[in-house]
Amino acid sequence: MTTVVHQSTLSSTARDLVALTKPRVTALVMITTAGGMWLAPGSPGVGALWAAVLGTAFIVGSANALNCWIERDLDRLMKRTANRPLPAGRLQPRVALGFGIALAVMAIPILAFLVNPLTALVGASALVTYVAIYTPMKQRSPAALLVGAVPGALPPLMGWTAITGRIDTPAIVLFGILFLWQLPHFIAISLFRKRDYSNAGMKVLPAVRGDAVAKRHAIFWAAALLPVSLLLVPLGVAGNAYLVIASVFGVGYLGMSLRGLRKEAGPKWARKLFIFSILYLTVVFAALMIDAV
């Protein structure tokens, strides 16, 4: 009986540690990292390739785990986060902190010695920006949206540098695509979860400057994303198939953002924009990778 209970405790603790890494977010990030690797010129060894994947996953997991540790008291105040391991009391804060630090301590040497120092530097920059700047800034200013988009846009750059060992123009464009994509994506989240964020004291754009301003920002960034996403074609990284798909979905993303100008556009519209944003990113990066083949 004791053995069964012990195994159950270990299993639940393992699940909670995995939950700290926000697996769905990490999976989406890894798709963009893989896109950067796939598109980059060169053919690294299998060992370096897997080291890049593992190191990047550890970096992302560390950032998410440390974010959960820092915001554990705020998470208790929001419905969508109240059942996370720390606010729910299933995991001790010191365990979460140690886990987040351990992932970072493993990730940086893996990237530095088994991939290359540049990729490790980019990864470390993403981690520090997300944890030390973006996370506390959310309670102070809606400008945190722009800061948070930086580490979120670095994974495809890490994928590219893991293969090439340098930062090229296509890699910068990939960064730009991810940076611009995130802004309407997170504005949509902050619109349909505005009450939750306000309860936790988060200074999101709709809560500070109003829904109308937030919707206009979403339109602006979605409009900027469309031409930037197409720059990969003249750079020779993508072809006609990508051009068509990125154009169609880019126009769709912009169109969905413009629908927010309607008087009746509320939380339901914002949730639809959020869902479409995920579809956009998945399809566009899939098109990039297939087109490269």
GULUMMI-279851 format. One line per 5 residues: number of its first residue (from 1); their letters; for each residue x, y, z of N, C-alpha, C, O. Coordinates in steps of 0.1 Angstrom, whole numbers, plus 2048, in hexadecimal, padded with zeros to 3 digits. Layout:
N
NUM) a) X/Y/Z/X/Y/Z/X/Y/Z/X/Y/Z | ...
// end
This chain:
293
1) mttvv) 808/7F4/800/800/800/800/809/80D/800/806/816/7F9 | 813/80D/808/81C/818/809/823/81B/7FC/825/826/7F7 | 827/80F/7F5/82D/811/7E8/824/817/7DE/829/81F/7D6 | 818/813/7DE/80E/818/7D4/80C/827/7D6/80C/82F/7CD | 80A/82B/7E3/809/839/7E6/815/841/7E2/814/84C/7DD
6) hqstl) 821/83C/7E5/82D/843/7E1/82E/845/7D2/832/84F/7CE | 82B/83A/7CB/82B/83B/7BC/821/845/7B7/824/84D/7AE | 815/846/7BE/80B/84F/7BA/810/85E/7BC/80D/867/7B4 | 817/860/7C8/81C/86D/7CB/827/871/7C1/827/87D/7BD | 82F/868/7BE/83A/86B/7B4/834/86F/7A6/838/878/7A0
11) sstar) 82A/867/7A3/823/869/796/81C/877/795/81D/87E/78C | 815/87A/7A0/80E/887/7A0/818/893/7A1/815/89D/79B | 823/891/7A8/82D/89B/7A8/833/89D/79B/836/8A9/797 | 836/893/794/83B/893/786/832/89B/77D/836/8A3/775 | 825/898/77E/81B/89F/776/81B/8AD/779/819/8B6/770
16) dlval) 81C/8B1/786/81B/8BF/789/828/8C6/785/827/8D2/781 | 833/8C0/785/840/8C6/780/83E/8C8/771/843/8D3/76C | 839/8BF/76A/837/8C0/75B/82D/8CC/759/82F/8D4/750 | 823/8CD/761/819/8D7/760/81F/8E5/761/81B/8EF/75B | 829/8E6/76A/830/8F3/76B/836/8F8/75F/838/904/75D
21) tkprv) 83A/8EF/756/841/8F3/749/837/8F7/73F/83B/8FB/734 | 82A/8F7/742/81F/8FA/739/821/8F3/72B/825/8F9/721 | 81E/8E6/72B/821/8DE/71F/81B/8E2/712/822/8E1/708 | 80F/8E8/712/809/8EC/706/811/8F8/700/813/8F9/6F4 | 815/901/709/81D/90D/705/82A/908/700/82F/90D/6F5
26) talvm) 830/8FF/707/83D/8FA/703/83D/8F3/6F6/846/8F5/6ED | 832/8EB/6F3/831/8E4/6E7/830/8EE/6DB/836/8EC/6D0 | 828/8F9/6DD/827/903/6D2/834/90A/6CF/838/90C/6C4 | 83C/90D/6DA/849/913/6D9/852/909/6D1/85A/90E/6C9 | 852/8FC/6D4/85A/8F3/6CE/857/8F1/6BF/860/8EE/6B7
31) ittag) 84B/8F4/6BB/848/8F4/6AD/84F/8FF/6A6/854/8FD/69B | 84F/90B/6AC/856/916/6A5/865/914/6A6/86C/918/69C | 86A/90D/6B0/879/90A/6B1/87C/901/6A5/886/902/69E | 874/8F6/6A4/876/8ED/699/876/8F3/68B/87D/8EF/682 | 86D/8FD/68A/86C/904/67D/879/90C/67A/87E/90B/66F
36) gmwla) 87F/912/684/88C/919/682/897/90F/67E/89F/912/676 | 897/903/685/8A1/8F9/681/89F/8F4/673/8A9/8F2/66C | 893/8F1/670/890/8EB/663/893/8F4/657/898/8F0/64D | 891/901/659/893/90B/64E/8A2/90F/64D/8A6/913/643 | 8AA/90E/658/8B7/912/658/8C0/90A/64E/8BE/8FD/64E
41) pgspg) 8C9/910/647/8D2/908/63E/8DC/901/647/8E2/906/650 | 8DF/8F5/643/8E9/8ED/64A/8E4/8E0/64F/8D8/8DD/64E | 8ED/8D7/652/8E8/8C9/657/8F1/8C5/663/8FC/8BF/661 | 8ED/8C9/66F/8F4/8C5/67B/8F3/8B7/67E/8EB/8AF/679 | 8FB/8B2/687/8FB/8A4/68C/8EE/8A2/693/8E8/8AB/699
46) vgalw) 8EA/895/694/8DE/891/69B/8DF/895/6AA/8D5/899/6B0 | 8EB/893/6B0/8ED/897/6BE/8EA/8A5/6C1/8E4/8A9/6CA | 8F0/8AE/6B8/8EE/8BC/6BA/8E0/8C0/6B8/8DB/8C9/6BF | 8D9/8BA/6AF/8CB/8BD/6AC/8C2/8BA/6B8/8BA/8C2/6BD | 8C4/8AE/6BE/8BD/8AA/6CA/8C0/8B3/6D6/8B8/8B5/6DE
51) aavlg) 8CD/8B6/6D7/8D1/8BF/6E2/8CA/8CC/6E1/8C6/8D2/6EB | 8C9/8D2/6D5/8C2/8DE/6D3/8B3/8DD/6D7/8AE/8E6/6DD | 8AD/8D3/6D3/89F/8D1/6D7/89D/8CF/6E6/895/8D6/6EC | 8A6/8C7/6EC/8A5/8C5/6FA/8A8/8D2/702/8A1/8D5/70B | 8B3/8D9/6FE/8B7/8E5/705/8AC/8F0/704/8AA/8F7/70E
56) tafiv) 8A6/8F1/6F8/89B/8FB/6F6/88F/8F7/6FF/889/900/705 | 88C/8EB/6FF/880/8E6/707/883/8E9/716/87A/8ED/71D | 88F/8E7/71A/893/8EA/728/892/8F9/72B/88D/8FD/736 | 897/901/722/896/90F/724/888/914/725/884/91C/72E | 87F/90F/71C/871/913/71C/86A/90E/729/863/916/730
61) gsana) 86D/902/72D/867/8FC/739/86C/903/745/864/906/74E | 879/907/746/87E/90F/751/877/91C/752/873/920/75D | 876/923/747/86F/931/747/861/92F/74C/85C/938/755 | 85A/925/748/84C/924/74C/84B/920/75B/842/924/762 | 854/917/75F/853/912/76D/857/91E/777/850/920/781
66) lncwi) 861/926/773/864/931/77C/85A/93C/77B/857/943/785 | 853/93D/770/847/947/76F/83C/942/779/836/94A/780 | 83A/935/779/830/930/782/834/932/791/82B/935/799 | 840/931/794/845/933/7A1/844/941/7A5/83F/944/7B0 | 847/94B/79D/846/959/7A0/838/95D/7A2/835/965/7AA
71) erdld) 82F/958/799/821/95D/799/818/954/7A1/80C/954/79F | 81D/94B/7AA/815/941/7B1/80A/948/7B9/7FF/942/7B9 | 80D/953/7BF/802/95A/7C7/7F8/961/7BE/7EC/961/7C2 | 7FC/966/7B3/7F3/96C/7AA/7EA/962/7A3/7DE/964/7A0 | 7F0/956/7A0/7E8/94C/79A/7DC/947/7A2/7D2/942/79C
76) rlmkr) 7DD/949/7AF/7D2/945/7B8/7C5/94E/7B5/7BA/94A/7B8 | 7C8/95A/7B0/7BD/964/7AE/7B6/962/7A0/7AD/969/79D | 7BB/95A/797/7B6/958/78A/7B0/94A/788/7B6/940/78C | 7A4/949/783/79D/93C/781/7A5/933/779/7A6/927/77C | 7AB/938/76E/7B2/92F/764/7BF/929/76A/7C4/91F/765
81) tanrp) 7C4/930/774/7D1/92B/77A/7D1/926/788/7DA/921/78E | 7C5/927/78E/7C3/924/79C/7C6/915/79F/7CA/911/7AA | 7C5/90D/795/7C7/8FE/797/7D5/8FA/793/7D8/8EE/792 | 7DE/903/790/7EC/900/78D/7F2/8FA/79A/7ED/8FC/7A5 | 7FD/8F2/798/802/8EB/7A4/806/8F4/7B0/803/8EF/7BB
86) lpagr) 80B/8FF/7AE/80F/908/7B9/803/90F/7C0/802/90D/7CC | 7FB/916/7B9/7EF/91C/7C0/7E6/912/7C6/7DF/915/7D0 | 7E5/906/7C0/7DC/8FB/7C5/7E3/8F4/7D1/7DC/8EC/7D8 | 7EF/8F7/7D4/7F6/8F1/7DF/7FB/8E3/7DD/7FE/8DC/7E7 | 7FB/8DE/7D1/800/8D0/7CE/80F/8CF/7CE/814/8C4/7CE
91) lqprv) 816/8DB/7CD/824/8DB/7CB/82A/8E6/7D4/824/8F1/7D4 | 835/8E3/7DB/83B/8ED/7E3/843/8F7/7DA/849/8F3/7D0 | 842/904/7DD/849/90E/7D5/858/90B/7D3/85D/90D/7C8 | 85F/906/7DE/86D/903/7DC/870/8F8/7D2/87A/8F8/7CC | 867/8EF/7D1/868/8E4/7C7/867/8EA/7B9/86F/8E7/7B0
96) algfg) 85D/8F3/7B7/85C/8F9/7AA/868/902/7A6/86C/902/79B | 86C/909/7B0/878/912/7AE/884/909/7AA/88B/90C/7A0 | 887/8FF/7B2/892/8F6/7AF/891/8F0/7A1/89B/8EE/79A | 885/8EC/79E/882/8E5/791/885/8EF/785/88C/8EC/77B | 880/8FB/786/883/905/77C/891/909/77A/896/90A/76F
101) ialav) 898/90A/786/8A7/90D/785/8AE/901/77F/8B8/903/777 | 8AB/8F5/783/8B1/8E9/77E/8B0/8E8/76F/8BA/8E5/768 | 8A4/8EB/769/8A3/8EB/75B/8AC/8F5/754/8B2/8F2/74A | 8AD/901/75A/8B6/90B/754/8C4/907/755/8CC/909/74B | 8C8/901/760/8D6/8FD/762/8DA/8F2/758/8E6/8F1/754
106) maipi) 8D1/8EA/755/8D3/8DF/74B/8D3/8E5/73D/8DB/8E1/734 | 8CA/8EE/73A/8C8/8F3/72C/8D3/8FA/727/8D8/8F8/71C | 8D9/904/72E/8E3/90D/729/8F0/905/725/8F5/907/71A | 8F5/8FC/72E/901/8F4/729/8FE/8EB/71E/906/8E9/715 | 8F2/8E5/71D/8EE/8DD/712/8EF/8E5/705/8F5/8E0/6FB
111) laflv) 8EA/8F1/705/8EA/8F9/6F9/8F8/8FE/6F6/8FC/8FF/6EA | 8FF/902/700/90C/908/6FE/916/8FE/6F9/91E/901/6F0 | 917/8F2/6FF/921/8E9/6FC/91D/8DE/6F1/926/8D9/6EA | 911/8DB/6F0/90C/8D1/6E7/906/8D7/6DA/905/8D0/6D0 | 903/8E4/6DB/8FE/8EB/6CF/908/8F6/6CB/911/8F3/6C3
116) nplta) 906/902/6D0/910/90C/6CE/90D/918/6D8/902/919/6DD | 917/920/6DB/915/92A/6E5/90B/935/6E1/904/93A/6EA | 909/938/6D4/8FF/942/6D0/8F1/93D/6D4/8E9/945/6D9 | 8EE/931/6D1/8E1/92C/6D5/8DF/92C/6E4/8D4/92F/6E8 | 8E9/929/6EB/8E8/92A/6FA/8E5/938/6FF/8DE/93A/708
121) lvgas) 8EC/941/6F8/8EA/94F/6FC/8DC/954/6F9/8D6/95B/701 | 8D7/950/6ED/8C9/954/6E9/8BF/94E/6F3/8B6/955/6F8 | 8C2/941/6F7/8B9/93B/700/8B9/941/70E/8AF/943/714 | 8C5/944/713/8C7/94B/720/8C0/959/720/8BA/95D/72A | 8C1/960/715/8BB/96D/713/8AB/96B/714/8A5/974/71B
126) alvty) 8A6/961/70E/898/95F/70E/893/95C/71C/889/961/721 | 89B/954/723/897/950/731/897/95C/73A/88E/95E/742 | 8A2/964/73A/8A4/96F/743/899/97A/740/893/97F/749 | 896/97C/733/88C/986/72F/87F/982/734/877/98B/739 | 87B/976/732/86E/971/736/86C/971/745/862/976/74A
131) vaiyt) 876/96C/74C/874/96A/75B/877/977/763/86F/97A/76C | 882/97E/75F/886/989/767/880/996/763/880/9A0/76B | 87C/997/757/877/9A4/752/868/9A4/74F/860/9AB/755 | 864/99A/746/856/99A/742/84C/996/74E/842/99D/750 | 850/98C/756/847/987/760/844/992/76A/838/994/76D
136) pmkqr) 84D/998/770/84A/9A3/77A/844/9AF/774/83C/9B6/77A | 847/9B2/767/842/9BD/760/833/9BD/75D/82D/9C7/75C | 82E/9B1/75D/81F/9AF/75A/817/9B6/765/80B/9BA/762 | 81C/9B8/771/815/9BE/77C/817/9CD/77C/811/9D4/784 | 81F/9D2/772/822/9E1/772/81D/9E8/766/81A/9F4/767
141) spaal) 81E/9E2/75A/81B/9E9/74E/816/9E0/743/81B/9D4/742 | 80D/9E4/73B/808/9DD/72F/813/9DB/725/812/9D3/71B | 81E/9E3/726/829/9E2/71D/830/9D4/71E/839/9D1/716 | 82D/9CD/729/832/9C0/72B/82F/9B7/71F/836/9AD/71C | 824/9BA/718/820/9B2/70C/82B/9B2/702/82E/9A7/6FC
146) lvgav) 831/9BD/6FF/83C/9BE/6F6/849/9B7/6FB/850/9B1/6F3 | 84C/9B9/707/857/9B2/70D/856/9A3/70D/85F/99C/709 | 84A/99E/711/848/990/711/848/989/703/84B/97E/702 | 845/991/6F9/846/98C/6EB/854/989/6E6/856/981/6DD | 85E/98F/6ED/86C/98D/6E9/870/97F/6EC/875/978/6E3
151) pgalp) 870/97A/6F8/874/96C/6FB/86B/962/6F4/870/957/6F0 | 85E/966/6F2/856/95D/6EA/859/95B/6DC/855/951/6D5 | 860/965/6D6/864/965/6C8/872/95F/6C6/876/95D/6BB | 87A/95D/6D1/888/958/6CF/889/949/6CC/894/946/6C6 | 880/940/6CF/882/932/6CC/885/92F/6BD/88E/927/6BB
156) plmgw) 87E/935/6B3/882/932/6A5/890/937/6A2/897/931/69A | 894/941/6A9/8A2/947/6A7/8AC/93D/6AD/8B7/93B/6A8 | 8A8/936/6B8/8B0/92C/6BE/8B2/920/6B5/8BC/91A/6B3 | 8A6/91D/6AF/8A7/911/6A5/8B0/914/699/8B8/90B/695 | 8B0/920/694/8B8/924/689/8C7/924/68D/8CF/91F/686
161) taitg) 8CA/92B/698/8D8/92C/69D/8DD/91E/6A1/8EA/91C/6A0 | 8D5/915/6A5/8D9/907/6A8/8DF/900/69C/8E8/8F8/69D | 8DA/904/690/8DE/8FD/684/8EA/905/67E/8F4/8FF/679 | 8E9/912/67E/8F2/91A/676/8FE/920/67F/909/923/67A | 8FB/922/68C/905/929/695/905/938/693/90F/93E/697
166) ridtp) 8FC/93D/68B/8FB/94C/689/8ED/951/688/8E4/949/686 | 8EB/95E/688/8DE/964/687/8DD/96A/679/8E4/974/676 | 8D5/965/670/8D3/96A/662/8C6/971/661/8BE/971/66A | 8C5/978/655/8B8/980/653/8AC/977/654/8A2/97C/65A | 8AB/96B/64E/89F/963/650/89C/960/65E/890/960/662
171) aivlf) 8A6/95E/667/8A4/95C/675/89D/968/67C/894/966/684 | 8A2/974/678/89C/980/67D/88D/981/679/885/986/681 | 88A/97D/66D/87C/97E/668/874/974/670/869/977/673 | 879/968/672/872/95E/67A/86F/964/688/864/962/68E | 879/96B/68E/877/971/69B/86C/97C/69A/863/97C/6A2
176) gilfl) 86C/984/68F/862/98E/68D/854/988/68C/84A/98E/691 | 852/97D/685/845/976/683/840/972/691/834/975/694 | 848/96C/699/844/967/6A6/841/973/6AF/837/973/6B7 | 849/97D/6AE/847/989/6B7/839/990/6B4/831/992/6BD | 837/992/6A7/82A/999/6A3/81E/990/6A5/813/995/6A9
181) wqlph) 820/983/6A3/814/979/6A5/810/979/6B3/804/979/6B6 | 819/97A/6BC/815/979/6CA/80D/985/6CF/804/983/6D8 | 80E/990/6C9/807/99C/6CF/7F8/99B/6CE/7F1/99D/6D8 | 7F2/999/6C2/7E4/997/6C1/7E0/98A/6C9/7D5/98A/6CF | 7E8/980/6C9/7E5/974/6D1/7E3/977/6E0/7D9/972/6E6
186) fiais) 7ED/97E/6E6/7EC/981/6F4/7E1/98C/6F7/7DB/98C/702 | 7DF/995/6EE/7D4/99F/6F0/7C7/998/6F0/7BE/99B/6F8 | 7C5/98E/6E8/7B9/986/6E8/7B7/97F/6F5/7AC/97F/6FB | 7C1/979/6FB/7C0/973/708/7BD/97D/712/7B4/97A/71B | 7C3/988/712/7C1/992/71C/7B3/998/71B/7AD/99E/725
191) lfrkr) 7AD/998/70F/79F/99D/70E/795/993/714/78C/998/71B | 796/986/711/78C/97D/716/78F/978/724/787/972/72B | 79B/97C/72A/79E/979/737/7A1/985/73F/7A9/985/749 | 79C/990/73B/79F/99D/742/79C/99D/751/7A3/9A2/759 | 790/998/754/78D/997/763/797/990/76B/79B/994/776
196) dysna) 79B/984/766/7A5/97C/76D/7B2/984/76F/7B7/984/77A | 7B6/98A/764/7C3/992/765/7C1/99E/76F/7CB/9A1/776 | 7B6/9A4/76E/7B4/9B0/777/7B3/9AB/786/7B9/9B2/78F | 7AD/99F/788/7AD/99A/796/7BB/998/79C/7BD/999/7A7 | 7C4/994/792/7D2/991/797/7DB/99E/796/7E7/99D/799
201) gmkvl) 7D5/9A9/792/7DD/9B5/791/7E6/9B6/785/7F0/9BE/785 | 7E3/9AE/77B/7EB/9AE/76F/7E8/9BA/766/7DC/9BD/764 | 7F1/9C2/762/7EF/9CE/75A/7EE/9CB/74B/7F6/9D0/743 | 7E4/9C3/747/7E2/9C0/739/7DC/9CC/732/7D5/9D4/738 | 7DE/9CC/725/7D9/9D8/71D/7CB/9DB/71E/7C7/9E7/720
206) pavrg) 7C1/9D1/71D/7B3/9D5/71E/7AF/9DA/72C/7A7/9E3/72D | 7B6/9D5/736/7B3/9DA/744/7B8/9E8/746/7B1/9F0/74E | 7C3/9EC/740/7C9/9F9/742/7C4/A03/739/7C1/A0F/73D | 7C3/A00/72C/7BF/A0A/722/7B2/A07/71B/7AD/A0F/713 | 7AB/9FC/71F/79E/9FA/719/79E/9F0/70E/7A8/9EE/707
211) davak) 793/9E9/70B/791/9E0/701/793/9E5/6F3/79A/9DF/6EB | 78E/9F1/6F0/78F/9F7/6E3/79E/9F9/6DF/7A1/9F7/6D4 | 7A6/9FE/6E8/7B4/A00/6E5/7BB/9F3/6E3/7C3/9F2/6DA | 7B8/9E9/6EB/7BE/9DC/6EA/7BA/9D6/6DC/7C3/9D0/6D6 | 7AE/9D8/6D8/7AA/9D2/6CB/7B1/9D9/6BF/7B5/9D3/6B6
216) rhaif) 7B3/9E6/6C0/7BB/9ED/6B6/7C9/9E9/6B5/7CF/9E8/6AA | 7CF/9E6/6C1/7DD/9E1/6C1/7DD/9D3/6BA/7E7/9D0/6B3 | 7D3/9CB/6BD/7D3/9BD/6B7/7D3/9BF/6A7/7DA/9B7/6A0 | 7CB/9C8/6A2/7CA/9CA/694/7D7/9CF/68E/7DB/9CA/684 | 7DD/9D8/695/7EA/9DE/691/7F5/9D3/68F/7FC/9D2/685
221) waaal) 7F6/9CB/69A/800/9C1/699/7FD/9B5/68F/806/9B0/689 | 7F1/9B2/68E/7ED/9A8/684/7EF/9AD/676/7F3/9A5/66D | 7ED/9BA/674/7F0/9C0/667/7FF/9C0/664/803/9BE/659 | 807/9C3/66E/816/9C3/66D/81B/9B5/66A/825/9B3/663 | 814/9AB/670/819/99D/66E/818/998/660/821/991/65B
226) lpvsl) 80E/99C/659/80C/997/64B/818/999/642/81D/990/63C | 81C/9A6/640/828/9A8/637/835/9A2/63C/83D/99D/634 | 837/9A2/649/843/99C/64F/843/98D/64C/84E/988/649 | 838/986/64E/838/978/64C/83B/974/63D/840/969/63B | 839/97D/634/83B/97A/626/84A/97D/622/84E/97A/616
231) llvpl) 851/983/62A/85F/986/627/868/97A/625/872/97A/61F | 863/96F/62B/86B/962/629/86B/95D/61B/874/956/617 | 862/962/613/861/95E/604/86C/964/5FC/874/95D/5F6 | 86E/972/5FC/879/978/5F5/887/974/5FA/891/975/5F3 | 887/970/607/894/96C/60D/898/95E/609/8A3/959/60C
236) gvagn) 88E/957/602/891/94A/5FD/88F/93E/607/893/933/604 | 88A/941/612/888/937/61C/87B/930/61A/87A/924/61D | 871/936/614/864/930/611/860/933/603/866/93B/5FC | 857/92B/5FE/853/92B/5F0/844/92F/5EE/83E/935/5F7 | 83E/92C/5E3/831/930/5E0/826/92A/5E9/81C/931/5EC
241) aylvi) 828/91E/5ED/81E/917/5F5/81D/91F/602/812/922/607 | 828/922/608/828/92A/614/822/938/612/81B/93D/61A | 826/93E/607/820/94B/603/811/94B/604/80B/955/609 | 80B/941/5FE/7FC/941/5FD/7F7/93E/60B/7ED/945/60F | 7FC/935/612/7F7/931/61F/7F9/93D/629/7EF/940/631
246) asvfg) 805/942/629/807/94D/633/7FE/95A/62F/7FA/961/638 | 7FC/95C/623/7F4/967/61F/7E5/965/623/7DF/96E/629 | 7E0/959/620/7D2/956/624/7D0/957/633/7C7/95D/638 | 7D9/950/63A/7D7/950/649/7DB/95E/64F/7D5/961/659 | 7E4/965/649/7E7/972/64E/7DB/97C/64C/7D8/983/655
251) vgylg) 7D5/97B/641/7C9/983/63E/7BE/97F/648/7B6/987/64D | 7BD/971/64A/7B3/96D/654/7B5/972/662/7AC/975/669 | 7C2/972/666/7C6/977/673/7C2/986/675/7BD/98A/67F | 7C5/98D/66A/7C2/99B/66A/7B3/99D/66A/7AE/9A6/671 | 7AC/995/662/79D/997/661/797/993/66E/78D/99A/672
256) mslrg) 79C/989/675/796/985/682/799/991/68C/790/993/695 | 7A4/997/68B/7A7/9A2/694/79E/9AE/691/799/9B5/69A | 79B/9B1/684/793/9BC/681/784/9BA/685/77D/9C4/688 | 780/9AD/687/773/9AB/68B/771/9B0/69A/765/9B1/69E | 77C/9B2/6A1/77B/9B7/6AE/775/9C6/6AF/772/9CA/6B9
261) lrkea) 775/9CC/6A3/770/9DA/6A3/761/9DB/6A4/75B/9E5/6A6 | 75A/9CF/6A1/74B/9CF/6A2/747/9D1/6B1/74E/9CD/6BA | 73C/9D8/6B3/737/9DB/6C0/734/9CE/6C8/737/9CE/6D4 | 730/9C4/6C1/72C/9B8/6C9/738/9AF/6CB/737/9A4/6D2 | 744/9B3/6C7/750/9AA/6C9/754/9AB/6D7/759/9B5/6DC
266) gpkwa) 753/99F/6DE/757/99F/6EC/760/993/6EF/768/98F/6E6 | 75E/98D/6FA/767/981/6FE/766/976/6F4/770/96F/6F2 | 75A/973/6EE/759/968/6E5/762/96A/6D8/769/961/6D4 | 762/977/6D4/76A/97A/6C8/779/979/6CC/781/974/6C4 | 77D/97E/6D8/78B/97D/6DC/78F/96F/6DD/79B/96C/6DA
271) rklfi) 787/966/6E2/78A/958/6E3/78C/952/6D5/795/94A/6D3 | 784/956/6CC/786/951/6BE/793/956/6B8/799/94F/6B0 | 796/963/6BB/7A3/968/6B6/7AF/960/6BC/7B8/95D/6B5 | 7AE/95D/6C8/7B8/955/6CF/7BA/947/6C8/7C5/943/6C6 | 7AF/941/6C6/7AF/934/6C0/7B5/934/6B2/7BD/92C/6AD
276) fsily) 7B0/93F/6AA/7B5/940/69C/7C4/943/69C/7CB/93F/693 | 7C9/94B/6A6/7D7/94E/6A7/7E0/941/6A8/7EA/940/6A2 | 7DB/938/6B0/7E2/92B/6B1/7E2/923/6A4/7EC/91D/6A0 | 7D6/923/69E/7D5/91D/691/7DE/923/687/7E5/91C/67F | 7DF/930/687/7E8/938/67D/7F6/933/67F/7FD/930/675
281) ltvvf) 7FB/933/68B/809/930/68E/80C/922/68A/817/91F/683 | 803/919/68D/806/90B/68A/806/908/67B/80F/901/676 | 7FC/90E/674/7FB/90C/665/807/913/65E/80C/90D/655 | 80A/91F/662/815/926/65B/822/91F/65D/82A/91E/653 | 825/91B/669/832/914/66B/832/906/664/83D/902/65F
286) aalmi) 827/900/664/826/8F3/65D/828/8F5/64E/82F/8ED/647 | 822/900/649/824/903/63A/833/906/637/838/903/62D | 839/90E/640/847/911/63F/850/904/63E/858/903/635 | 84D/8FB/647/855/8EF/647/853/8E6/63B/85C/8DF/636 | 846/8E5/637/842/8DC/62C/848/8E3/61F/84D/8DC/616
291) dav) 847/8F0/61E/84C/8F7/612/85B/8F5/611/860/8F5/606 | 862/8F5/61C/870/8F3/61C/874/8E6/616/87F/8E4/610 | 86C/8DC/618/86E/8CE/613/86E/8CF/604/870/8C4/5FD
// end
